[in-house]
Each structure stands twice: as structure tokens, then as C-alpha cells.
Amino acid sequence: MKLKNLRIELVNLPHIRTPVEIWRQNIRPIIWKRDNKECTKCKIKLKLNECHIDHIKSGKLGKNKFINLRTLCQRCHILRADHRHQGMIDNALKKGLIPPNWRELVWEDETEL
């Protein structure tokens, strides 16, 4: 009986995130260099500290495998069609990073994994 309950608890564990140190020091620079230090959407050159590493498939389906990661500039990351970006959109509007007509600029992801 206890073993059955333990199994249920293990199955329902939350998604484990990559530690921040590993992300910043290892994964982020590798993806940025692989993507030629530029936004994969608009092609502007980016410094490492400016780039956003985006999950192509995010949420429960998203993994930190390199094939699922890409470099975006802040603007392209904000304007990517993803319901999880609402907080980023609100902040970007307040800071003037995107225009009031931002909905016209939202782009759908065409990348298939």
C-alpha cells in the first residue's frame, strides 16, 4: 500500500528546472554561439547579455534539449505568439519596448521539431 502511494507521488513531481548557474554559464552561451550570436527571427546581432534563449516548445512539452532552444532578441521573444508571454507583454508596453499596436506584430512559430 505504501509503495503504491509513493509511486503516485513520484509520478506527480513538478518539472525539474536546470540550475541557474548551469543555464547561464553553459547552456546559454552554447545556444547563442550556435545561432551565430544573432536573433533567429529578425537576424540582428546580439551580445550574450542581451539575448533571450527561447524554448521552441514550451510548457510541459518543452525541454532544455539544444534542439528545442533558440536565440531571440527581446522584442522577438516578447512578440512570439505564446499565451505564457502575457506578463512580458505587459512589462514591455509599460517600458515602451513594443508599440500599442503590438498585436499586429505577433508572429507564429513555424518551427517544427
C-alpha positions in Angstrom: 0.0 0.0 0.0 2.7 2.5 0.9 4.7 1.6 -2.3 1.6 2.4 -4.4 1.3 5.8 -2.7 5.0 6.5 -3.2 4.7 5.8 -6.9 1.8 8.3 -7.3 3.9 11.0 -5.6 6.9 10.3 -7.8 4.8 10.5 -11.0 3.4 13.8 -9.9 6.7 15.6 -9.2 7.0 19.0 -10.8 9.2 19.6 -13.8 12.8 20.0 -12.6 14.5 23.1 -13.9 18.1 23.4 -14.9 20.0 25.2 -12.2 20.6 28.9 -13.0 24.4 28.6 -12.8 24.4 25.8 -15.4 22.0 27.7 -17.6 24.0 31.0 -17.5 27.5 29.5 -17.7 26.9 26.6 -20.1 23.7 26.3 -22.0 23.1 30.0 -22.8 26.5 30.6 -24.4 26.4 27.4 -26.4 23.0 28.2 -27.9 24.0 31.9 -28.6 27.1 30.8 -30.4 25.4 28.1 -32.3 22.9 30.7 -33.6 25.7 33.0 -34.8 25.2 35.4 -31.9 22.0 36.8 -33.6 18.2 36.6 -33.2 17.0 33.6 -35.2 13.8 35.6 -36.2 15.0 39.1 -37.2 18.7 38.4 -37.6 20.0 41.3 -35.5 23.4 40.7 -33.8 23.2 40.3 -30.0 25.6 40.4 -27.1 25.3 37.4 -24.8 23.8 39.6 -22.0 21.2 40.9 -24.4 19.9 37.6 -25.9 16.9 35.7 -24.8 17.1 31.9 -25.1 13.7 30.7 -26.1 12.1 27.3 -25.8 10.6 26.5 -29.2 8.1 24.1 -27.5 7.4 25.5 -24.0 5.4 24.4 -21.0 5.1 20.7 -20.2 6.2 19.7 -23.7 9.3 22.0 -23.5 12.6 20.5 -22.6 16.1 22.1 -22.3 17.5 20.0 -25.1 19.5 22.1 -27.5 17.3 21.3 -30.5 14.4 22.9 -28.5 16.3 26.2 -27.8 17.0 29.2 -29.9 18.3 32.7 -29.6 15.9 35.6 -29.9 16.2 39.4 -29.3 14.0 40.7 -26.5 11.4 42.2 -29.0 11.0 39.0 -31.0 10.7 37.0 -27.8 8.0 39.2 -26.4 6.1 39.2 -29.7 6.2 35.4 -30.2 2.7 34.0 -30.1 2.6 32.3 -26.7 0.0 32.7 -24.1 2.7 32.4 -21.4 4.2 35.7 -22.5 1.4 38.0 -21.3 3.5 39.2 -18.3 6.4 40.1 -20.7 3.9 41.9 -23.0 2.5 44.0 -20.1 6.0 45.0 -18.9 7.2 45.7 -22.5 4.2 48.0 -23.1 4.9 49.9 -19.8 8.6 50.3 -20.8 7.8 51.3 -24.4 9.7 48.3 -25.9 6.7 47.4 -28.1 4.1 49.7 -29.7 0.4 49.9 -28.7 -0.5 48.0 -31.9 1.7 45.1 -30.8 -1.0 42.5 -31.7 -0.3 43.2 -35.4 3.3 42.3 -34.9 2.8 38.9 -33.1 4.4 36.1 -35.0 3.5 32.4 -35.1 6.2 29.8 -34.6 6.7 27.9 -37.9 9.4 25.7 -36.5 8.5 22.0 -36.1 10.6 19.7 -34.0 
